[in-house]
Amino acid sequence: MDIMTLDEAIKSIPALNEKLDEAVELIRLQTEKIDELEKKVGGEKRFSTKEAARYLGIDQKTLMRRVKYAGLPRHQPGDGGRPWYLKSDIDKWREEQSAEYRLHGEP
């Protein structure tokens, strides 16, 4: 087994840092892919709170008010993890809100 001198080890640090940066980038890309796959439930799109608010064109506080007061469906994991919103639930809720508005006008 070859043993590096201190000078050789010091000279190899930039190359090792470059390799480490490449590995970190690969991990980041794979993590993004995994996150996207996890957001799909049975092929259905799953939104975070931020994504659901963006999809509806509202801010996150307004989204939370829609959950609390207007019945927007939100899924909460039993372990206290982050809530999520299914695209189909949002679309159905939006259509119901639109139908309610057409029948009764603005609340």
C-alpha positions in Angstrom: 0.0 0.0 0.0 1.4 3.4 -1.0 1.6 6.1 1.7 1.3 9.7 0.7 3.6 12.3 2.0 2.0 15.3 3.6 2.8 17.5 0.6 1.1 15.0 -1.7 -1.9 14.8 0.5 -2.2 18.6 0.6 -1.9 18.8 -3.2 -4.7 16.3 -3.6 -7.2 18.3 -1.6 -8.5 20.4 -4.6 -9.1 17.3 -6.7 -10.8 15.6 -3.7 -13.0 18.6 -3.2 -14.0 18.6 -6.8 -15.0 14.9 -6.6 -16.9 15.6 -3.4 -18.8 18.5 -5.1 -19.7 16.2 -8.0 -21.0 13.5 -5.6 -23.0 16.1 -3.7 -24.6 17.3 -6.9 -25.5 13.8 -7.9 -27.1 13.2 -4.5 -29.0 16.5 -4.9 -30.4 15.5 -8.3 -31.4 12.0 -7.1 -33.1 13.5 -4.1 -35.1 15.8 -6.3 -36.2 12.8 -8.4 -37.1 10.9 -5.3 -39.1 13.9 -4.0 -41.0 14.2 -7.2 -41.8 10.5 -7.2 -43.0 10.6 -3.6 -45.3 13.4 -4.4 -47.3 11.1 -6.7 -49.9 9.0 -5.0 -51.1 6.3 -7.3 -50.0 8.5 -10.2 -51.8 11.5 -8.7 -50.0 14.8 -8.1 -49.4 15.7 -4.4 -48.7 19.3 -3.4 -46.9 20.7 -0.4 -48.6 23.7 1.3 -46.5 26.1 -0.7 -47.2 24.3 -4.0 -50.9 24.1 -3.3 -51.0 27.9 -2.5 -49.2 28.6 -5.8 -51.5 26.3 -7.7 -54.5 28.2 -6.4 -52.9 31.6 -6.9 -53.1 32.5 -3.2 -50.7 32.9 -0.3 -50.1 30.2 2.3 -52.1 32.0 5.0 -55.1 32.2 2.7 -54.7 28.5 1.9 -54.8 27.7 5.6 -58.0 29.8 6.0 -59.5 27.9 3.0 -58.7 24.6 4.9 -60.2 25.9 8.1 -63.2 27.7 6.9 -64.0 26.6 3.4 -63.4 22.9 3.6 -60.3 22.6 1.4 -59.2 19.0 1.9 -55.8 18.6 3.5 -54.0 15.3 4.3 -52.0 15.1 7.5 -49.8 12.1 8.2 -50.5 10.4 11.5 -46.9 10.9 12.7 -47.3 14.7 12.7 -45.3 15.1 9.4 -46.0 17.8 6.8 -49.5 18.0 5.4 -50.1 17.5 1.7 -52.8 18.3 -0.8 -53.9 16.2 -3.7 -54.4 18.0 -7.0 -57.7 16.1 -7.7 -59.0 17.2 -4.2 -58.1 20.9 -5.0 -59.7 20.7 -8.4 -62.8 19.2 -7.0 -63.0 21.7 -4.2 -62.5 24.6 -6.6 -65.3 23.3 -8.8 -67.6 23.0 -5.8 -66.7 26.5 -4.7 -67.4 27.8 -8.2 -70.8 26.0 -8.3 -71.7 27.4 -4.9 -70.8 30.9 -6.1 -72.9 30.4 -9.3 -75.9 29.3 -7.2 -75.8 31.7 -4.3 -73.4 34.5 -5.3 -70.5 35.6 -3.2 -70.8 34.7 0.5 
